[in-house]
Every structure is written in C-alpha cells, then in structure tokens.
Amino acid sequence: AFSLDQELREQIIAGRRGHRLQNVSIKLDAVQIQALRKMATLRSIPYQTLIRELVAEGIRRGLRLAG
C-alpha cells in the first residue's frame, strides 16, 4: 500500500512544497511535446514549467482521490 506522512501529503495537496528541483528523463511522443510547447506559449511560460505544473496537479488530484 502507498502511504505518505500526513504533513507531507497536506503540503503536496496545498502546493506548499519547496522548489528543490531534480532532473528526470522521460520519453514523450513528438506530438505531445508539440502540444505542450503550444500550450506553454499561450500561457507565456516555458514548456518545462508547464510540464511541472501538470505533473504537480496530477499528483495532488491522485492524493485527493486516494485520501
């Protein structure tokens, strides 16, 4: 079973985690990357920032559902 310390869980859901970034490598379809870049351009942010935002939201959503 997956579990997190309650304080860590609450910080993640509230978006209050620090910004110690770590590199990760993932493979995405070229069409997905193109879509991400266009979405990021519309929001005037770098596409890597958009990817981090989307991943963070997915984690928060998953934790709320599992809660």
C-alpha positions in Angstrom: 0.0 0.0 0.0 1.2 3.5 -0.8 1.3 6.0 2.1 2.8 9.4 2.8 3.5 11.2 6.0 0.3 13.2 6.7 2.2 16.5 6.9 3.9 15.8 3.5 0.6 14.8 2.0 -1.1 18.0 3.1 1.8 20.1 1.8 1.6 18.5 -1.6 -2.1 18.9 -1.8 -1.8 22.6 -0.8 1.1 23.2 -3.2 3.4 24.3 -0.4 6.5 22.1 -1.2 9.9 23.7 -1.7 11.5 24.1 -5.1 14.4 21.8 -4.9 14.3 20.6 -8.4 15.8 17.3 -9.6 16.4 16.3 -13.2 14.3 13.4 -14.6 14.2 11.9 -18.1 11.0 10.8 -19.7 10.1 9.9 -23.3 7.1 11.7 -24.8 5.6 11.4 -28.2 6.6 14.2 -30.6 3.0 15.3 -30.9 2.7 15.6 -27.1 5.8 17.8 -26.9 4.5 20.0 -29.7 1.1 20.4 -27.9 2.9 21.2 -24.6 5.0 23.8 -26.3 2.0 25.5 -27.9 0.1 25.4 -24.6 3.0 26.9 -22.8 3.4 29.6 -25.4 -0.2 30.6 -25.0 0.4 30.9 -21.2 3.8 32.7 -21.8 5.7 30.2 -19.8 8.5 27.7 -20.6 7.1 24.3 -21.6 9.2 22.6 -18.9 7.4 24.7 -16.3 4.0 23.7 -17.8 5.0 20.0 -17.6 5.9 20.5 -13.9 2.6 22.2 -13.2 0.7 19.4 -15.0 2.6 16.7 -13.1 2.0 18.5 -9.7 -1.7 18.8 -10.4 -1.9 15.2 -11.3 -0.2 14.2 -8.1 -2.5 16.5 -6.0 -5.6 15.0 -7.7 -4.3 11.5 -7.1 -3.7 12.2 -3.5 -7.2 13.7 -3.0 -8.8 10.7 -4.6 -6.8 8.2 -2.5 -7.5 10.3 0.6 
